[in-house]
Amino acid sequence: MLTFDTLRGNEALKQSLRRALAVRFPQSILLTGPVGIGKLTLARILSAALLCQSTSAPCGTCNICRRVEQSIHPDVTLVDLGDSEIKVDTARMIRSDCAVLPNESERRVFLIRHAQNMNIAAQNALLKILEEPPAYAFFILMTENASAILPTILSRCTQFALAPLSVSELTSLLRAQYPEQAPAEISAAAAASQGIAGNAAELLSGEIGLAAELAAPFLRALSTRDELEILRAANGCLSLTRRQFAHVLSALAISLRDAVFAAQALPGILLPATQEESRALAAHATVRELLAMYDWTQELLTRIDRNQSLPLLTGCLAARCYELLTDPTR
């Protein structure tokens, strides 16, 4: 059912959006946050809210809400080209389509996913309609990288940032959605997904196994403190997609966390698939070094959505970890 309760967490954001819907909702908004955090879910909730005629819109049960949820409402247009570049022809199509009056409702809603993929010409073409939209037209842009969007577009949009869930919130959500999963797998996915439900779902679908397999050689290389071995292990990820590499970074982060726990003789190993490597690394690195490498994997995870190249990311992973392990001042 498509209501604000569909989106977990982000209570302050949802309250702000409810207030805006009750008064005067902006005609152009920008939803920001990493992949998998729920931008498209929220965009659909807002689309339903803008079209639903219930006093508590979106009600989630009327014909309008159900059709928006099923992506078949004629007054909601989704532009989603995946990772492909959004070119000027697409922006012109949106402008042309916007000139058509609503089919059934009093409003039309245009959802533009991965808005950072619009090239400059497309953004400039879209700007014209954002500056003077018809009274019935609403635009919901979604992006993982607001810095890739022109300031002129940003100035026309009201921005709303989605925040990650806490580990406890995400664990509770995963237990409800995946009752058949083992508690250890739930805990590992929740801890390795940076509070992003989409990441956790991918990890539970089997990605965490692949990620652990690729993280293990890198952990073994770190134990050797050999620069070439560390680089070779990092280069084993060059054939991955960016999403897959993000999962490897997540597995590395949780394995480094496990190494810290092992070094301190604490219980609570979260990733059994790499526990042997984590324990070995704990014997060859200080807690300070382990924590510094953990922080570095978190930093690289934030860079993935900035469209940095995979060879650059893997090289940065290897170089910085080697530096942290061999810095005499640490």
Disulfide bonds with the S-S distance in Angstrom:
none
